[in-house]
Amino acid sequence: MTSISIITICFNNLADLQKTCVSIDTQTHLPEEHWVINGSTTKDIEEWLLHTQQPPYRKWINERDKGISDAFNKGIAKAGKSITHLMNSGDCYASNDVLREVVLIFSRYPAIQWISGNIQMTRGGKSVVVGKPFERKKLYRGMRSVSHPTWFVRKEVYSRIGTFSSEYKIAMDYDLMCRIADEPYAYLDKVIVIFDDTGISSTKYLDSLKENRKVYESHFGFSWLLVIWQIRLKLLHYLLQTAVGKWLFGLKKRMGMENW
């Protein structure tokens, strides 16, 4: 039977966690587990979890961790259901039927080991929906709109490819994608998550590109394609900081090309 464990990591951000929990609790197909991995230095989240009525599927760990990868790995170790979804505090499901659609895919296609879908996020100051099917040959492009918050992964996959590496502070999801690349995959053409754009990979974009290159080369060696692609991404990043760049992106969005 297909069953879902959602894992949410959080750190001193009670309001974000509450928003995520509401999104989960209003799904038409509720998860069998929701693990909250709370590494906060304050007591707000712990007290809310302990003293507010929670659904029976919500469980938690209140203890310090060694960073994002360590928190993810704690959740994966605790997850007891067949499908895992890592959903950060602040992110929300885009509609109340997301889990129902995901369960249908995994139930109909038991060979599939992971899926990804579309994500709503902010680019150039505008809300856009992006998402593309995963293509192994284009791993040099980084995540390439195969956004980690939209992934659902069979728990058994982690026993084959390993969990998140503590070596990386930003690109740990890209490192995992390089390792999961040969697992049977399916693309769900649906908006899965509304993304909280305040995360470290958004606020330290150029640092994330450096880590992406380090990750790629550790798996596949040097690539001129990656170097050229990252030059393009850096130029676009700087352009989007300008009025002209934002105007051009607005034009691109009006033409329906924001996912290109």
Secondary structure, 3 states (H helix, E strand, C coil): CCCEEEEEEECCCHHHHHHHHHHHHCCCCCCCEEEEEECCCCCHHHHHHHHCCCCCCEEEEECCCCCHHHHHHHHHHHCCCCEEEECCCCCEECCCCHHHHHHHHHHHCCCCCEEEEEEEEEECCEEEEECCCCCHHHHHHCCCCCCHHHCEEEHHHHHHHCCCCCCCCCCHHHHHHHHHCCCCEEEEEEEEEECCCCCHHHHCHHHHHHHHHHHHHHHHCCCHHHHHHHHHHHHHHHHCCCHHHHHHHHHHHHCCCCCC
